[in-house]
């Protein structure tokens, strides 16, 4: 599909910057020097691509996007949001590299994607590119911001936050809290999907079942005694997250029996 203009929603901007920050702060299984990879969801309208939100991607040992995992992600999102489709992919880095071109060709062949979004951490800029098949090169697209007035106020407020050297630890805790809140929102998507399967509105998919099962096995419910106000706030977020996981357990009828073994949920 030909893309001539690109609109970015603030939710996508915050998602990508949060993804990059979590990797740099050690809140990811990836090394802190690794780039952030993800897919972009949105819609196409008369040659314009509307980028609404994004999700981070699983990468293989070579640092390439795992295409099969992306297929499952797309299926899960479309089951909950039928009007959404995958419109592109993103990466954090200072410049477009040769390996980005190779990765884009894979995404183009698998998902017919023309949009590539480069997030440059040093300048905090997002640069949308479209792929020209004839010359096999990227063309920079001038982006616009798609948002309401209230969203603009919130975005400007976030962008003006300043952190002093004496509050690095506090900022780290706040970043972790933001990341956990984002995770909680994504767990809500999974919860809505399971609810749909349970009610018979969405057909069962064994691959998605396995993906959710692997996610649930990552959670262990443990008690913690907070020692500061920041930690208390963080524990509140964790408690809400664990409650979401417990909610999956209460939906046992969706895929069969759900049990807790050794502090881990299994389906």
C-alpha positions in Angstrom: 0.0 0.0 0.0 1.4 3.4 -1.0 2.1 5.7 1.9 2.5 9.5 1.4 1.9 11.0 4.8 2.3 9.8 8.4 0.4 10.8 11.6 1.7 9.8 15.0 -0.4 9.5 18.1 1.1 10.5 21.5 0.5 7.0 22.8 2.9 5.6 20.2 5.5 8.2 21.1 5.3 7.3 24.8 5.3 3.6 24.1 8.5 3.8 22.1 10.4 6.1 24.5 9.3 3.9 27.4 10.5 0.8 25.6 13.9 2.4 24.9 14.2 3.7 28.5 13.5 0.3 30.1 16.2 -1.4 28.0 18.7 1.4 29.0 17.8 1.2 32.7 18.2 -2.6 32.8 14.4 -3.3 33.0 14.7 -5.7 30.1 16.3 -9.1 29.4 18.2 -7.4 26.6 21.7 -5.8 27.2 21.5 -2.1 27.9 23.2 -1.4 24.5 20.5 -3.2 22.5 18.2 -1.2 20.3 14.4 -1.3 20.9 12.4 -3.2 18.2 8.7 -3.1 17.9 5.7 -3.2 15.6 3.2 -0.3 15.0 -0.6 -0.6 14.9 -3.0 1.8 13.3 -5.0 2.3 10.1 -4.6 3.4 6.5 -6.7 6.2 5.0 -6.3 7.6 1.5 -2.6 7.2 1.4 -2.1 8.4 5.0 -0.9 6.0 7.7 -2.3 6.7 11.2 0.1 5.3 13.8 -1.8 4.7 17.0 0.2 2.4 19.3 3.1 0.0 19.3 4.3 -3.2 20.9 7.8 -4.4 21.5 9.0 -7.4 19.4 10.8 -10.6 20.4 14.2 -10.9 18.7 16.2 -14.0 18.0 19.9 -14.6 18.9 21.0 -12.6 15.8 19.1 -9.5 16.9 16.5 -9.9 14.2 12.7 -9.6 14.7 11.1 -13.0 15.3 8.5 -13.0 12.5 6.5 -15.9 13.9 6.1 -14.2 17.2 4.9 -11.0 15.4 2.2 -13.0 13.6 0.8 -14.2 17.0 1.0 -10.6 18.3 -1.0 -9.3 15.3 -3.6 -12.1 15.6 -4.1 -11.3 19.3 -4.5 -7.5 18.7 -6.9 -8.0 15.8 -9.0 -10.3 17.9 -9.5 -7.6 20.4 -9.4 -4.5 18.1 -10.7 -5.7 14.7 -10.3 -2.2 13.2 -6.5 -2.2 13.9 -3.9 -3.5 11.6 -0.1 -3.6 11.6 1.1 -0.6 9.7 4.9 -0.6 10.3 7.8 -1.3 12.6 10.2 0.8 14.7 13.7 0.7 16.0 15.8 2.9 18.2 19.2 4.1 16.8 21.2 7.1 15.7 20.9 6.4 11.9 19.4 4.0 9.4 21.8 1.2 8.9 22.3 -1.6 6.3 20.8 -4.2 8.6 17.7 -2.0 9.0 17.2 -2.3 5.2 17.6 -6.1 5.4 15.1 -6.3 8.3 12.7 -4.1 6.5 12.7 -6.3 3.4 11.7 -9.2 5.7 8.9 -7.2 7.2 7.8 -6.1 3.7 7.7 -9.7 2.4 5.9 -11.0 5.5 3.4 -8.2 6.3 3.5 -5.9 3.2 4.9 -3.1 5.5 6.3 0.0 3.9 6.6 2.2 7.1 9.8 2.2 9.2 10.0 4.5 12.2 13.4 5.4 13.6 13.6 6.7 17.1 16.8 8.7 17.7 17.6 8.7 21.5 20.2 11.5 21.3 17.7 14.0 19.9 14.4 12.3 21.1 13.1 12.5 17.5 10.9 10.1 15.5 11.6 9.8 11.8 9.1 7.9 9.7 10.4 6.4 6.5 8.6 4.7 3.6 10.3 2.1 1.4 10.8 2.7 -2.3 10.8 -0.7 -4.0 12.0 0.6 -7.3 15.3 2.0 -5.9 15.3 -0.1 -2.7 15.9 3.0 -0.5 14.1 4.7 2.3 12.3 8.1 1.8 11.8 10.3 4.9 8.2 11.3 5.5 7.2 14.5 7.3 5.2 13.4 10.4 2.3 15.1 12.0 0.9 14.7 15.5 -2.6 13.3 15.8 -4.0 14.2 19.2 -6.8 16.0 21.1 -6.3 19.2 23.0 -6.2 17.4 26.4 -3.7 14.9 25.1 -1.4 17.8 24.0 -1.5 19.3 27.5 -0.6 15.9 29.0 2.2 15.3 26.5 3.7 18.8 27.0 3.6 18.3 30.8 5.6 15.0 30.5 8.1 16.6 28.1 8.8 19.4 30.6 9.7 17.1 33.5 13.4 17.7 34.6 15.4 15.3 36.8 18.4 16.5 38.9 21.5 14.4 39.5 20.4 14.0 43.2 17.2 12.2 42.2 18.5 9.5 39.8 17.2 6.7 42.0 13.8 8.3 42.3 13.6 8.7 38.5 14.6 5.1 38.1 11.7 4.0 40.4 9.3 6.3 38.5 10.4 4.8 35.1 9.9 1.3 36.5 6.4 2.4 37.7 5.6 3.8 34.2 6.8 0.6 32.6 4.6 -1.5 34.9 1.6 0.6 34.2 2.2 0.1 30.5 2.4 -3.7 31.1 -0.8 -3.6 33.1 -2.6 -1.9 30.1 -1.3 -4.7 27.8 -2.5 -7.4 30.2 -5.9 -5.8 30.0 -5.9 -6.6 26.2 -5.1 -10.2 27.0 -7.8 -10.2 29.7 -10.4 -8.9 27.2 -9.3 -11.6 24.7 -9.7 -14.4 27.3 -13.1 -13.0 28.2 -14.1 -13.1 24.5 -13.0 -16.7 24.2 -14.8 -17.6 27.4 -18.1 -16.1 26.1 -17.7 -17.7 22.7 -17.3 -14.4 20.8 -13.7 -15.2 19.8 -12.5 -18.7 18.6 -9.8 -20.5 20.5 -6.2 -20.5 19.1 -3.7 -23.0 20.5 -0.7 -20.7 19.5 -2.1 -17.8 21.5 -2.9 -20.1 24.4 0.7 -21.1 24.5 1.9 -17.5 24.3 -0.3 -16.5 27.2 0.7 -19.5 29.2 4.4 -18.6 28.8 3.6 -15.0 30.0 1.7 -16.2 33.1 4.7 -18.5 34.0 6.9 -15.4 34.3 4.9 -14.1 37.4 5.7 -15.2 40.9 3.5 -13.7 43.7 5.8 -12.7 46.6 5.3 -10.4 49.5 7.5 -7.3 50.0 7.8 -4.8 52.8 8.2 -1.3 51.2 10.6 1.1 53.0 9.8 4.4 51.2 6.9 6.2 49.7 8.3 5.5 46.2 8.5 1.8 47.0 4.9 1.9 48.4 3.6 3.3 45.1 5.6 0.8 43.2 4.2 -2.1 45.2 0.7 -0.8 44.6 1.3 -1.1 40.8 2.8 -4.6 41.3 -0.3 -5.5 43.3 -2.6 -4.4 40.5 -0.5 -6.3 38.0 -0.7 -9.5 40.1 -4.4 -9.0 40.5 -4.6 -9.0 36.7 -2.7 -12.3 36.6 -5.0 -13.8 39.3 -7.9 -12.6 37.1 -6.6 -14.8 34.3 -6.7 -17.7 36.8 -10.3 -17.0 37.5 -11.1 -17.2 33.8 -10.2 -20.9 33.8 -13.1 -21.9 31.5 -11.5 -20.1 28.6 -8.9 -22.7 27.7 -9.4 -25.3 30.4 -8.3 -25.7 33.9 -5.9 -23.1 35.3 -3.7 -24.0 38.3 -1.0 -22.4 40.4 2.1 -24.6 40.8 5.0 -23.4 43.0 3.8 -19.8 42.8 3.4 -19.9 39.0 0.2 -19.9 36.9 -0.1 -22.7 34.3 -2.9 -23.4 31.9 
